[in-house]
Structure formats: C-alpha cells, structure tokens
C-alpha cells in the first residue's frame, strides 16, 4: 500500500514594515560609514573599533536578523531567522489568530499571526502571504482553529469561528452563532460569541477619555476604582469586596466573564474562540459566575502578572451592570444602578470614585499610558 504524497514545501517570506526596514538598513549603513570614515583618519584605535563594529553588525545580521521566512511541508512548520531554525509539527498547532503583540519575534511586521501550540505557549509570525500561509497550515492540520479576526486573511473555505471538520467528514463547519463549550473544573462552560457583546461594541465610543469608551451610556450611574492606597488595601481584598457588592445587587443568574488576550496574561481557555471589542482587542468570553471570576486566574493588566484575579470585563446575563478594565488603564470602570455605585463608593475597601458619563475616566492621582 502506498502512502499519500507528501505536500511540497512552500516558503513564505516575512512581511516587512517600512520602519523595520529603516532600522535594518540603518545599522549596516552607520557601521559602514564609520568604518570608511576611519580610513581617512590617522587614529588607529578608532579604525580598529569601527571595523570591528562593522564585522560585528554583519555577524549579528547573519546570525539572527536575515533572512526571515517560514516553510510548511505538510508535516512541519519551519521558522528561520538568520542562522536559527525552529521546527514545530503542524499537529501541535491548535489555533491561529491575529496579533499586534510587540514581543520580540521572528517577524518583521506588527501585522502578525499568533500561532498557539498544543500544551501551551505561542509564537508570532508575519508572513506576507497570510492567506497562503494559513491554507498551507490547514492542508497539514485540518483541525486547526482559525479565529474570526483572521477571516480577512483566511481562504474562503476556512471556517472563521473554529476548525473545519476533517476532510471526508459530513459535519457542517461550526459557525459563529453556534453554541460552544469548554470543560474546566469537571463541567462544561458556555463560550460566548459576538452577539453577547454587541451591546458593548455598539454602545461605546471609539475615542476620548470619558468612561463611555469602556462602558455604554445606558446605566444610571458610573464609577472607577482601584485598590486604595491610604490605607493600603490588598488587591485580593479589593476584588473580593467588589464582587460581594455586585452579588448583593444582582439576582441569581450567570455572569459573562471576558479575558483580554494581551499575549502575557492568562485567558483561562487558550483554545477557545475570541470576540473582538473596543480597539479590535480580543477576549475569551465564557458564561460562569462570581466564584469563577475570583478564582480562575492570577494576574491582569491592572495588577501585573502575579496579582489580581478578576476578568478584564464582566457583566450579568441581564446586563444590569458592567465592569471593564481597558488594556492601558490602571483602574476599572463600572456602570450600574445608583444603589450599586453608591455602595461601592461608600465601602473603603473599594472606594469607587463616582463620575458622570462624560467625565474623564482616569482617577486624578494615577498616570495615563
């Protein structure tokens, strides 16, 4: 019995942003100009240093800078940058999603794809032909998940919410509005889609400093908060107290928990589809409750990698309030009933600052990044 023919190797050069090209070209030009200039000088030491720098820059470029490309042969993804080569079995690629993560990577553009690996971990690539690259990956691994925001790159036959069924399957591709679940703590949890956050996406503004950048102007009252410093309140106590007030002002019902994909913080369900909000930021959205909001992870954008547990946005099924911490903000924005906001304001462990919908959301004592 003959084995199926092996897919021919396809090479995908990196996309190069103009400013990256300027940086790449500037290094050798500056070093070369210094070396040539030293020949016109009688300073032997300067001449030696200049030529050593030129050789050093050349060796650095050959070692790790150029060329940068990616090869897919049907079984393996090879990433080359300079003299370094890294290989990943295609069966270990579980998801491809769009990213503008600034982490140092074998990618000469910020228009990147994040390649998530089985068992955790990811790497960032920037193929110029993203549609061809995704198609080549899927030829070797039909079960890879393609996230919705990659849809503009993916070929038309690639599902934009989750993986297509394997070749020969009679199952229909999973669509964006179909119920999806993930398992954790011995039970299944519903994964949310764009419909669950459409009211936020359509209600918030896209510019400015007001709280309505984070919270739609549909609530009776608004506030911002962060762990008080005088006297100091531990992040864990602050967040537990905040959640206790939310529970006290909410009938028993599920909560939607949204985890922002920063590339550095835990999103709880690494292989779940994401929704896009605010400035095309990606969130894993899962239906759970207050207990999970406080226990499912450690570390978020307002408290660092080792403090804080709360999701980056969350709200109850009846949408009676919304809590959202934007990527670059050191504080959390809240919209809800006047009674809820007043309770958060009066509790010294929360010390929420009441603001109007058009007010600057930044607490005066904190910096803006």
N, C-alpha and C positions, 0 to 999 in steps of 0.2 A: 504494500500500500504506500503510495507516495504522499509526502507531506505537502501542505499547501505552499504555494510560492511565497517567499519572503518579500515583504514590502521593500522596494528600493529606498535607499537613503535619500532623504530630502534635507537640504540645508536652508536655514532661514537666517539671514544676516540681521543684526540688531538695527532697530530704528535709532537714528542719532539726532538729538535735539540740537538746534543751532548753537545754543550756549555751551553745550557739552563739546561740540566740535571746536568752538573757540578755545575752550580750556585745553583740549587735547593738542591743538596745533600750537598754542602759546608756549607750552613747556619746552618743546624742542627748539622753537624759534628763539626764545630768550636764551636758552643754554648755548645754542649755536652762535648767536650774535655775540655773547660774552666770550666764547672761545675764539672766534675770529678776531674780535677786538683785542684780545690779549696778545695776538701775534704782532700787533702794531705797537706793543708796549715793551719796555725793557725790563718789566717786572716779572722775573722768572717764576716767583711764587704764585702770582696771580694767573700766569699762563697755565701752570700745573693744575691749580684749583679749578680753573674754567674748563679745561679739557677733561678733568676727572668728573666734573659735574655733567658735562655733555655725554660722556660714556655712561655715567650712572643713570641719566634720564633715559638713554636709549635702552639700556638693560632693563630698566623698570617697565618701559612700554612693551618690550618683547616678552617680559615675564608675566605681566598681569593685565595690561591695558588693551593690546590689539594683537590679533583680530578678536572680535566678539561675534559669535554666531551659535546657532542651535541646530542640531541634527536629529532627525527622527527616522528610525529604520524599521518601524513596525513592532519592535520589542523594547527599545531603549530610547530614552531622550538623553542626548549628549549635549552638554553645555561647555563651550570653550571660551575662555578669556585669557589671552596671551598664551602662555605655555601650559596653563592649567586646564585640565579636562575633568568634568564631573559627569557621571552616568547615573541615571535613575530608571529603573524598569517602568514601563508605561502602566503596568498593572498596579503600581504604587501611587499613581496619580489619581486622586479621588475627586478633585474639583479644580476648575479654572474660573477665576473671577478677575474683574478689572481692579486696578490698584494704582494709586499715585503715592505709594509709600516711599519715603525718602531714604530708606535703609540702603547702605552700600551693597550693590548687587552687580552681576554681570549684565547690565542693562544700560545703554547709552541714552535712554529717554525716560522721562517720567510717565509716559503713556505706556503703562506696564500691565502685564498679566501676573497675577499671583497664582502659583502652582502649589496647591495643598497636597501633602503627601499622606499616605496611609500611616496611621500610628502617631500623627502629629508632625509639626514642622512644615515649613513652606520655603519657597524661593521665588524671586522676582525676575522676570524676563521681559524684554521689549522687542519681540520680533517685528520687523517692518510689515510683513505679510501676516497679520494676525489671523485672518480667516483661513489661510492655507495652513498655518501652524496648528490651529485648533482642529481642522479637518484631519491633518496627519496624526495628531494625538488620538483622535477618535477612531481612526482606522485600526490602530493597535489596541485601543481600550474603549470599546463601545459604551461601557458603563460609567464613564467619567461624567461628573455633574458639570453643566455649563450654567453659570449664574445669569439671571435676567439682564444685568447691565452689560454683559458680554454679547448680548444678542446682535448688536450692530456689527460685530466682527464675525460672528459665527455664520457658517453657511446656512442656507435656508432650511436644510433638513435637520439641523441640530436643535433639540429642544432647549428652550430658554429658561426653564424653571428647574428641571432636573434631567438626569440622563435619559437618552433614548433607550428603548428596550433593545436587548442584543439582537443581532442580525438573525432573521428567521422567526423571531417572536411575533405573535399575533396581538400582543398587548398594544394599546394605544399609548403614545407618549404622554407623560404626565404634564398637565397644563398648569398655568399659574394659579388658577382659581380652584384647583382640586385640593381637598383636604390632605395634609401631610402630617406625619407624626415622627417623633424620635423617642427613643427609650432612655430613661435615666431613673435611678432610684427604684428600679423594679417595676416601673409603669411607663405608659406611653403619654407623651405630651404633644399637644397640637402645635404645629408650626404655622405662624401667620403669614399672610401674603399682602400684596399692595392694598387690597380692599380694607384691611383692618387699620391702615394708617393714612388712607386717602384724606380723611377729615383733617389730619395734621398737615399733610403736604399741601392741600388746597387752601388751608386757613392761615398759614404762617406767611410772613413777608420774607423777601429774599435779600434784604439789605437793611442797614441801620443798626442801632444799638438797643432798640426797645425790646421788651420782653416778648413781644409778638413775633420776633424772629424764631423763638423756641416754642411759644405757646399761642395757639389760635385765640383771637379775641372773642371767645364765646363764653367766658366764665364771669362769675360775679366779682371775683377778687383775684389778685395776683401777688406773688411774693418771690423773693430769692432767699437762699440760705446756704450756709456752710458751717462746719464745726466751729462754734465760738471759741475765741482765744482768751477772753477775760471774763471769768476764769476759764482755763482751758477745758474743753470737753473732748474726750476721745472720739475718734471718728465712729467707732463701733456703737458707742452710746448715742451719739447724734443720730445715726441712721436708724437704730432700733426705735428711738423715741419718735422720729419722723414717721416710721411705718406704723407705730402704735396709734398715732393720731389719725392716719389715713384709714386704718381698720375701724377705728371708733366712729368715723364719719361715713362709712361705706356699708351698705347692706351686703350680706354674704353673697359673693359672686367671684368668678375667675378674674384674674388680672392678666393683662398683656405685658410681658417683660421684653424690653428691647436692649440688645447688647451691641454696642458700636464696634465695628471692626477697624481698629487702629493699626493692626499688624503687631501690636505689642501687648494687648490685653486679651484676657480670656473672653470668648463669646459663647462658652458653655457647650454649644453643639457645633463643632467645627465643620461638619459635613452638611449642615442644613442650608437650604436656600435663603437668600437675604432679600430684604426690601431696601429701597433707596429713599432717603429723606434729606431734607434741608439742602445741603450743597452737594448732592449726589453722594452722600455718605451712606455706607452700607451697614445694616443692622440685621442680626438674627432676632426674630420676633417669635416668642413662644408663650402659649397660654398656660399660666401656672397660678401662683398666689403669693401672699406676703411671706410665707415661710421660705419659699424658694428664692424670693427677692433678696433675702438676707443671708442665704447660705450657699448659693450655687457657685459663687466665685469669690476671689480676693483680688482687689486691685482694679482701679478705673481711672479715668482721665482727671478727675478732681482730687484724687488722693494718692496717686502713684501706683506702683506695681504691687506693693505689699500691704496696702491699707484700703479699707472700703470694700463693700460687697454689693451695693445696690446696682441695679441695671442703669444704663445711661438714659433710658426713658421708660416710663411705665404708667399704666392707666387701667382703671377697672373696665369691665365689659360695658357698663352703662355710660362710660365717658364722663362721669361726674367730676373728675379732676384729672390733671395731667402733670407728671413730674418729668423734667427733661434737663439734662446737663449737656450743653454743647461741647464739642471737641476741645476748643481752646479756652473754655471758661473754667475758672477755679471754683465756681459756685453752681448751685442748682436752681432752676426756675420752676415755679409751681403756679398752676391755675386751678381754682376750685371755688367752692362756696365761701361766702363771707365768714361763716362759722368756722370752717376748717382753717382758713387763712388766719383768723384771729387766734385760734387755739395754737397754731404753730408760732405765731408772733409772741404769745404770752409765755410759752414754755422756754425757760432759759437754756435747755439742752438743744433746742432748735434755733431759737432767736431769729425767726424769719423776719426779713425786712419787707414790709408791705409797700408795694409800688402800684402805680397806675399802668394801664396797658400801653401808654405812650412813653413811659419813663425809661430812662437808661437802666438796663438790667444789671449793670455792674455795680456791686457794692463799692462805695467811695474809697474804702480802705484797701481794696485789692487791685492788683495790676490787670491791665488788659493786654492779651497777647495777640 
